Amino acid sequence: MKKVWQIILCASLFMTMIFSSMPAFAEPKAIDDWHPAEGLYLRKNANGIPNGRIDVIIIKDFYMNPSVLVGVESRNYTGNSHEGSDMAPRIYIAGTMDASQVVLTKGYSDKRNPAPDPRILPPMTCVVYNATVNNKSITLTPQYFDGAKTKAMRTDPDLAGTYVWQGDYASPSAFMAMTWVRQQNPQLTGLEPGVDYRFEDNFVGDGIEKNYPGIGAIKPSYELKAYDGNRLIMAFLVSQDFKQIYRIKPDGDALLIYNSEGGVG
């Protein structure tokens, strides 16, 4: 009888350990120990007005390995109206996230004075912020280059701060698509590492006809053209969900270079 009670007690302790280890909040669902939940994150000023956002999109390949794309926007606004925030100077920059940092390379800045006038960020832009992730927020902090913590890479407006998850409705962008193309194998993209190509972008929606030999419809998609100076090097079609990338040479030759479901070429 004593042995039976010992078995029951061990089973009870085991079940207690299982349930006590479950997260208190089931939403949003984190992918693993460090990845943020996919969706929209907002940073707010002292008045509760949004003055920054992070859009997180996660792509899993055929083997379920995740890649995290982010688009980060910061506005220079401390006021108390949504209209004021909408017209505030801003920066938007897209890139990738890993377990400790975001590396941001493609985007624009806009002083919005007296009217919106977005300008593409200069060539070879590379902004790095430390990133701390939990299940419902992302905190960006400057990455210092000296022990005294006086020298750091910062944008203007600064991207630093805590961004809180709002829902699973992230907004993709052409800058994310550019970043995703540059993450692929250079032997497949035909783009040399270390060369900052000038990109032109166009969104191919349902009402737009684009015909490339050998490519079926993958609309909606981002059409990107990479230039070295004024010379077209390569074009790409990136599906809006980032699950497919086609490379198109200047002569029209097309090749599927990325497919999250497997099978390229």
MILO-111938 format. One record per residue (C-alpha): residue number from 0; residue in one letter; x, y, z. Coordinates in pm, whole numbers, plus 50000, padded with zeros to 5 digits. Layout:
{num=NUM&residu=A&x=X&y=Y&z=Z}
...
This chain:
{num=0&residu=M&x=50000&y=50000&z=50000}
{num=1&residu=K&x=50284&y=50236&z=50085}
{num=2&residu=K&x=50435&y=50176&z=49740}
{num=3&residu=V&x=50105&y=50263&z=49570}
{num=4&residu=W&x=50089&y=50597&z=49754}
{num=5&residu=Q&x=50449&y=50671&z=49654}
{num=6&residu=I&x=50359&y=50616&z=49288}
{num=7&residu=I&x=50051&y=50839&z=49319}
{num=8&residu=L&x=50256&y=51112&z=49493}
{num=9&residu=C&x=50526&y=51104&z=49221}
{num=10&residu=A&x=50264&y=51123&z=48947}
{num=11&residu=S&x=50096&y=51418&z=49122}
{num=12&residu=L&x=50427&y=51606&z=49154}
{num=13&residu=F&x=50506&y=51538&z=48787}
{num=14&residu=M&x=50171&y=51680&z=48669}
{num=15&residu=T&x=50218&y=51982&z=48897}
{num=16&residu=M&x=50557&y=52049&z=48740}
{num=17&residu=I&x=50407&y=52029&z=48390}
{num=18&residu=F&x=50122&y=52273&z=48455}
{num=19&residu=S&x=50326&y=52514&z=48668}
{num=20&residu=S&x=50577&y=52545&z=48381}
{num=21&residu=M&x=50311&y=52651&z=48129}
{num=22&residu=P&x=50311&y=53023&z=48037}
{num=23&residu=A&x=50057&y=53244&z=48209}
{num=24&residu=F&x=49958&y=53407&z=47879}
{num=25&residu=A&x=49876&y=53194&z=47578}
{num=26&residu=E&x=49875&y=53493&z=47342}
{num=27&residu=P&x=50084&y=53590&z=47157}
{num=28&residu=K&x=50252&y=53257&z=47102}
{num=29&residu=A&x=50631&y=53275&z=47093}
{num=30&residu=I&x=50805&y=53052&z=46842}
{num=31&residu=D&x=51080&y=52938&z=47077}
{num=32&residu=D&x=51292&y=53071&z=47361}
{num=33&residu=W&x=51387&y=53398&z=47194}
{num=34&residu=H&x=51182&y=53471&z=46885}
{num=35&residu=P&x=50919&y=53742&z=46915}
{num=36&residu=A&x=50563&y=53670&z=46816}
{num=37&residu=E&x=50483&y=53777&z=46461}
{num=38&residu=G&x=50279&y=54096&z=46441}
{num=39&residu=L&x=50273&y=54467&z=46523}
{num=40&residu=Y&x=50454&y=54622&z=46821}
{num=41&residu=L&x=50402&y=54986&z=46928}
{num=42&residu=R&x=50618&y=55223&z=47131}
{num=43&residu=K&x=50431&y=55509&z=47303}
{num=44&residu=N&x=50544&y=55840&z=47447}
{num=45&residu=A&x=50467&y=55967&z=47799}
{num=46&residu=N&x=50123&y=56082&z=47680}
{num=47&residu=G&x=50030&y=55739&z=47551}
{num=48&residu=I&x=50057&y=55840&z=47184}
{num=49&residu=P&x=50234&y=55593&z=46950}
{num=50&residu=N&x=50566&y=55731&z=46825}
{num=51&residu=G&x=50727&y=55410&z=46702}
{num=52&residu=R&x=50644&y=55066&z=46567}
{num=53&residu=I&x=50806&y=54735&z=46480}
{num=54&residu=D&x=50651&y=54502&z=46227}
{num=55&residu=V&x=50773&y=54144&z=46271}
{num=56&residu=I&x=50736&y=53884&z=45997}
{num=57&residu=I&x=50866&y=53531&z=46039}
{num=58&residu=I&x=50942&y=53299&z=45748}
{num=59&residu=K&x=50993&y=52928&z=45807}
{num=60&residu=D&x=51172&y=52725&z=45545}
{num=61&residu=F&x=51099&y=52365&z=45444}
{num=62&residu=Y&x=51285&y=52239&z=45753}
{num=63&residu=M&x=51095&y=52483&z=45981}
{num=64&residu=N&x=51403&y=52697&z=46041}
{num=65&residu=P&x=51276&y=53051&z=46111}
{num=66&residu=S&x=51408&y=53380&z=45975}
{num=67&residu=V&x=51288&y=53704&z=46138}
{num=68&residu=L&x=51235&y=54018&z=45929}
{num=69&residu=V&x=51161&y=54350&z=46098}
{num=70&residu=G&x=51060&y=54696&z=45988}
{num=71&residu=V&x=51125&y=54960&z=46255}
{num=72&residu=E&x=50980&y=55311&z=46249}
{num=73&residu=S&x=51055&y=55591&z=46495}
{num=74&residu=R&x=50892&y=55935&z=46506}
{num=75&residu=N&x=51026&y=56245&z=46675}
{num=76&residu=Y&x=50712&y=56324&z=46874}
{num=77&residu=T&x=50642&y=56388&z=47243}
{num=78&residu=G&x=50300&y=56556&z=47210}
{num=79&residu=N&x=49951&y=56435&z=47292}
{num=80&residu=S&x=49768&y=56397&z=46960}
{num=81&residu=H&x=49760&y=56122&z=46701}
{num=82&residu=E&x=49749&y=56384&z=46425}
{num=83&residu=G&x=50070&y=56541&z=46553}
{num=84&residu=S&x=50241&y=56204&z=46559}
{num=85&residu=D&x=50130&y=56134&z=46202}
{num=86&residu=M&x=50307&y=56449&z=46082}
{num=87&residu=A&x=50621&y=56414&z=46295}
{num=88&residu=P&x=50968&y=56361&z=46141}
{num=89&residu=R&x=51050&y=55993&z=46116}
{num=90&residu=I&x=51281&y=55717&z=46008}
{num=91&residu=Y&x=51185&y=55372&z=45881}
{num=92&residu=I&x=51445&y=55101&z=45838}
{num=93&residu=A&x=51409&y=54728&z=45773}
{num=94&residu=G&x=51640&y=54440&z=45849}
{num=95&residu=T&x=51676&y=54115&z=46039}
{num=96&residu=M&x=51663&y=54008&z=46402}
{num=97&residu=D&x=51854&y=53738&z=46586}
{num=98&residu=A&x=51870&y=53639&z=46952}
{num=99&residu=S&x=52056&y=53952&z=47063}
{num=100&residu=Q&x=52025&y=54230&z=46805}
{num=101&residu=V&x=51859&y=54384&z=46503}
{num=102&residu=V&x=52067&y=54464&z=46194}
{num=103&residu=L&x=51891&y=54726&z=45981}
{num=104&residu=T&x=51995&y=54826&z=45630}
{num=105&residu=K&x=51712&y=54941&z=45400}
{num=106&residu=G&x=51473&y=55230&z=45456}
{num=107&residu=Y&x=51402&y=55601&z=45437}
{num=108&residu=S&x=51391&y=55916&z=45647}
{num=109&residu=D&x=51131&y=56192&z=45624}
{num=110&residu=K&x=51158&y=56534&z=45789}
{num=111&residu=R&x=50794&y=56609&z=45685}
{num=112&residu=N&x=50855&y=56983&z=45695}
{num=113&residu=P&x=50644&y=57142&z=45561}
{num=114&residu=A&x=50517&y=56834&z=45373}
{num=115&residu=P&x=50616&y=56465&z=45346}
{num=116&residu=D&x=50938&y=56425&z=45148}
{num=117&residu=P&x=51076&y=56073&z=45203}
{num=118&residu=R&x=51440&y=56017&z=45111}
{num=119&residu=I&x=51607&y=55677&z=45074}
{num=120&residu=L&x=51878&y=55614&z=45331}
{num=121&residu=P&x=52234&y=55650&z=45195}
{num=122&residu=P&x=52429&y=55355&z=45049}
{num=123&residu=M&x=52601&y=55114&z=45289}
{num=124&residu=T&x=52362&y=55200&z=45573}
{num=125&residu=C&x=52392&y=54949&z=45856}
{num=126&residu=V&x=52236&y=55025&z=46194}
{num=127&residu=V&x=52268&y=54779&z=46481}
{num=128&residu=Y&x=52070&y=54789&z=46806}
{num=129&residu=N&x=52071&y=54540&z=47091}
{num=130&residu=A&x=51736&y=54361&z=47112}
{num=131&residu=T&x=51576&y=54206&z=47419}
{num=132&residu=V&x=51267&y=53998&z=47350}
{num=133&residu=N&x=51000&y=53850&z=47572}
{num=134&residu=N&x=50659&y=53712&z=47486}
{num=135&residu=K&x=50487&y=54050&z=47457}
{num=136&residu=S&x=50750&y=54314&z=47392}
{num=137&residu=I&x=51074&y=54403&z=47216}
{num=138&residu=T&x=51322&y=54646&z=47373}
{num=139&residu=L&x=51587&y=54810&z=47156}
{num=140&residu=T&x=51892&y=54967&z=47320}
{num=141&residu=P&x=52199&y=55133&z=47165}
{num=142&residu=Q&x=52500&y=54914&z=47098}
{num=143&residu=Y&x=52797&y=55090&z=47258}
{num=144&residu=F&x=53147&y=55079&z=47114}
{num=145&residu=D&x=53345&y=55169&z=47426}
{num=146&residu=G&x=53361&y=55063&z=47789}
{num=147&residu=A&x=53252&y=55405&z=47914}
{num=148&residu=K&x=52931&y=55372&z=47709}
{num=149&residu=T&x=52966&y=55711&z=47546}
{num=150&residu=K&x=52986&y=55605&z=47181}
{num=151&residu=A&x=52692&y=55428&z=47025}
{num=152&residu=M&x=52520&y=55392&z=46692}
{num=153&residu=R&x=52188&y=55579&z=46696}
{num=154&residu=T&x=51936&y=55691&z=46439}
{num=155&residu=D&x=51756&y=56025&z=46434}
{num=156&residu=P&x=51483&y=55988&z=46555}
{num=157&residu=D&x=51624&y=55726&z=46790}
{num=158&residu=L&x=51488&y=55371&z=46760}
{num=159&residu=A&x=51559&y=55291&z=47127}
{num=160&residu=G&x=51269&y=55200&z=47354}
{num=161&residu=T&x=51020&y=54927&z=47437}
{num=162&residu=Y&x=50766&y=54819&z=47177}
{num=163&residu=V&x=50461&y=54624&z=47298}
{num=164&residu=W&x=50274&y=54362&z=47096}
{num=165&residu=Q&x=49936&y=54480&z=46961}
{num=166&residu=G&x=49822&y=54194&z=46740}
{num=167&residu=D&x=49923&y=53956&z=46463}
{num=168&residu=Y&x=49873&y=54209&z=46181}
{num=169&residu=A&x=50224&y=54306&z=46072}
{num=170&residu=S&x=50263&y=54523&z=45762}
{num=171&residu=P&x=50521&y=54402&z=45507}
{num=172&residu=S&x=50721&y=54651&z=45301}
{num=173&residu=A&x=50938&y=54667&z=44991}
{num=174&residu=F&x=51235&y=54741&z=45219}
{num=175&residu=M&x=51175&y=54410&z=45397}
{num=176&residu=A&x=51170&y=54243&z=45055}
{num=177&residu=M&x=51505&y=54402&z=44967}
{num=178&residu=T&x=51650&y=54281&z=45296}
{num=179&residu=W&x=51516&y=53930&z=45233}
{num=180&residu=V&x=51672&y=53914&z=44886}
{num=181&residu=R&x=52011&y=54016&z=45027}
{num=182&residu=Q&x=51984&y=53735&z=45285}
{num=183&residu=Q&x=51982&y=53472&z=45011}
{num=184&residu=N&x=52284&y=53291&z=44867}
{num=185&residu=P&x=52478&y=53538&z=44645}
{num=186&residu=Q&x=52540&y=53258&z=44396}
{num=187&residu=L&x=52164&y=53242&z=44345}
{num=188&residu=T&x=52083&y=53613&z=44359}
{num=189&residu=G&x=52374&y=53720&z=44136}
{num=190&residu=L&x=52437&y=54012&z=44374}
{num=191&residu=E&x=52791&y=54049&z=44507}
{num=192&residu=P&x=52834&y=54066&z=44887}
{num=193&residu=G&x=52949&y=54407&z=45008}
{num=194&residu=V&x=52809&y=54595&z=44709}
{num=195&residu=D&x=52520&y=54826&z=44796}
{num=196&residu=Y&x=52297&y=54816&z=44490}
{num=197&residu=R&x=52037&y=55078&z=44420}
{num=198&residu=F&x=51690&y=54923&z=44426}
{num=199&residu=E&x=51377&y=55032&z=44247}
{num=200&residu=D&x=51056&y=54877&z=44373}
{num=201&residu=N&x=50702&y=54828&z=44253}
{num=202&residu=F&x=50413&y=54644&z=44413}
{num=203&residu=V&x=50243&y=54401&z=44178}
{num=204&residu=G&x=49883&y=54378&z=44299}
{num=205&residu=D&x=49590&y=54182&z=44166}
{num=206&residu=G&x=49503&y=54452&z=43915}
{num=207&residu=I&x=49851&y=54473&z=43761}
{num=208&residu=E&x=49971&y=54247&z=43482}
{num=209&residu=K&x=50339&y=54150&z=43484}
{num=210&residu=N&x=50461&y=53883&z=43247}
{num=211&residu=Y&x=50797&y=53712&z=43283}
{num=212&residu=P&x=50869&y=53399&z=43073}
{num=213&residu=G&x=50856&y=53084&z=43285}
{num=214&residu=I&x=50694&y=53247&z=43591}
{num=215&residu=G&x=50339&y=53176&z=43692}
{num=216&residu=A&x=50131&y=53421&z=43891}
{num=217&residu=I&x=50263&y=53474&z=44244}
{num=218&residu=K&x=50071&y=53794&z=44300}
{num=219&residu=P&x=50063&y=53995&z=44514}
{num=220&residu=S&x=50438&y=54046&z=44509}
{num=221&residu=Y&x=50718&y=54301&z=44523}
{num=222&residu=E&x=50902&y=54365&z=44198}
{num=223&residu=L&x=51257&y=54477&z=44276}
{num=224&residu=K&x=51522&y=54593&z=44031}
{num=225&residu=A&x=51884&y=54607&z=44145}
{num=226&residu=Y&x=52113&y=54859&z=43972}
{num=227&residu=D&x=52486&y=54917&z=43988}
{num=228&residu=G&x=52493&y=55284&z=43894}
{num=229&residu=N&x=52253&y=55302&z=43601}
{num=230&residu=R&x=52312&y=54943&z=43487}
{num=231&residu=L&x=52040&y=54689&z=43564}
{num=232&residu=I&x=52202&y=54389&z=43732}
{num=233&residu=M&x=51903&y=54177&z=43827}
{num=234&residu=A&x=51529&y=54188&z=43894}
{num=235&residu=F&x=51339&y=53992&z=44159}
{num=236&residu=L&x=50980&y=53902&z=44233}
{num=237&residu=V&x=50923&y=53849&z=44605}
{num=238&residu=S&x=50582&y=53720&z=44712}
{num=239&residu=Q&x=50412&y=53941&z=44968}
{num=240&residu=D&x=50434&y=53665&z=45229}
{num=241&residu=F&x=50808&y=53630&z=45148}
{num=242&residu=K&x=50771&y=53257&z=45084}
{num=243&residu=Q&x=50893&y=53271&z=44723}
{num=244&residu=I&x=51164&y=53467&z=44542}
{num=245&residu=Y&x=51219&y=53463&z=44167}
{num=246&residu=R&x=51536&y=53602&z=44011}
{num=247&residu=I&x=51502&y=53752&z=43662}
{num=248&residu=K&x=51811&y=53831&z=43457}
{num=249&residu=P&x=51815&y=54134&z=43223}
{num=250&residu=D&x=51760&y=53898&z=42927}
{num=251&residu=G&x=51437&y=53770&z=43088}
{num=252&residu=D&x=51570&y=53435&z=43210}
{num=253&residu=A&x=51383&y=53351&z=43532}
{num=254&residu=L&x=51470&y=53119&z=43819}
{num=255&residu=L&x=51297&y=53033&z=44148}
{num=256&residu=I&x=51574&y=53086&z=44405}
{num=257&residu=Y&x=51376&y=53058&z=44729}
{num=258&residu=N&x=51068&y=52852&z=44815}
{num=259&residu=S&x=50966&y=52799&z=45176}
{num=260&residu=E&x=50793&y=52475&z=45077}
{num=261&residu=G&x=51110&y=52336&z=44919}
{num=262&residu=G&x=51214&y=52292&z=44559}
{num=263&residu=V&x=51393&y=52565&z=44366}
{num=264&residu=G&x=51522&y=52607&z=44015}
